[in-house]
Amino acid sequence: MKMSFGLTFKSAKGRWIANPSWQCSKASIGLFVPASPPLDPEKVKELQRFITLSKRLLVMTGAGISTESGIPDYRSEKVGLYARTDRRPIQHGDFVRSAPIRQRYWARNFVGWPQFSSHQPNPAHWALSTWEKLGKLYWLVTQNVDALHTKAGSRRLTELHGCMHRVLCLDCGEQTPRGVLQERFQVLNPTWSAEAYGLAPDGDVFLSEEQVRSFQVPSCVQCGGHLKPDVVFFGDTVNPDKVDFVHKRVKEADSLLVVGSSLQVYSSYRFILTAREKKLPIAILNIGPTRSDDLACLKLNSRCGELLPLIDPR
């Protein structure tokens, strides 16, 4: 799939604007959701029973819940990033060590940010937010960095891998909103423009090396240090205090529901192991196989946004 995006600078207005081709249509959003069989009424009833019996439900979500909002994932068959391209996500060590890699990352992220930040929750996000309000959902753990659960109103939430809407200084730890950094990019790059092809899962797009070469990257306003999204890149580790916090929430729960995750990454899979040790019932809603199918008492291969709104949390 090839998607074309453009940015131009209007000197009279003094601001960047996105090419109209930037916006995804409903059809293009569907391209990121893998094929799934029709809903099985009996499976829906089984999930309803699982939720009804749960009194302290912990839900863990992954990229599969956000594909229906137009954000591609990495691993989905035929439609994930790994299936569509030979591109691979940035590695933490490379970002920290290399100024050219940081420049390339931020140039791509700058172009991708207007679209990424405009994505909205889909019915699955809203359903989980409603479950929380009604007292059914005890805690929500997400592997996603897109802030869609927060936009849907979820508050009993741990963002396991951080959030793209925050920026962190690697030297002094200062946090700033990502939107503020976007304005600094615009000031530093008033004549820079780029045509991008392809959309990646974590808020960036694909640019050529020639396009990236002249892009200027700001430093931390507090100490002049290097800036990084407040997310866990591949090759990095989740903060141990956050891991301990989630382990405690799992041990306090009486059941665990996985939504839209293959659980291939150990940072999430370890909590499934904790649930198994506590003998908690585990249900998994994910299109395609997961690392923990053999540990689940219920497995459903359906769209998250199609199935979750059908469940009565009361």
Sequence and secondary structure as in RCSB ss.txt:
>XXXX:A:sequence
MKMSFGLTFKSAKGRWIANPSWQCSKASIGLFVPASPPLDPEKVKELQRFITLSKRLLVMTGAGISTESGIPDYR
SEKVGLYARTDRRPIQHGDFVRSAPIRQRYWARNFVGWPQFSSHQPNPAHWALSTWEKLGKLYWLVTQNVDALHT
KAGSRRLTELHGCMHRVLCLDCGEQTPRGVLQERFQVLNPTWSAEAYGLAPDGDVFLSEEQVRSFQVPSCVQCGG
HLKPDVVFFGDTVNPDKVDFVHKRVKEADSLLVVGSSLQVYSSYRFILTAREKKLPIAILNIGPTRSDDLACLKL
NSRCGELLPLIDPR
>XXXX:A:secstr
   EEEEEEETTTTEEEE GGGS  HHHHHTTS       HHHHHHHHHHHHH SSEEEEE GGGTGGGT   SS
STTTSHHHH S    BHHHHHH HHHHHHHHHHHHHHHHHHTT    HHHHHHHHHHHTT EEEEEE   S HHH
HTT  SEEETTEEEEEEEETTT  EEEHHHHHHHHHHH TT   EEE B TTS B   HHHHTT      TTT  
 EEEEE  BT    HHHHHHHHHHHHH SEEEEES    SHHHHHHHHHHHHTT  EEEE SS  TTGGG SEEE
 S HHHHGGG    
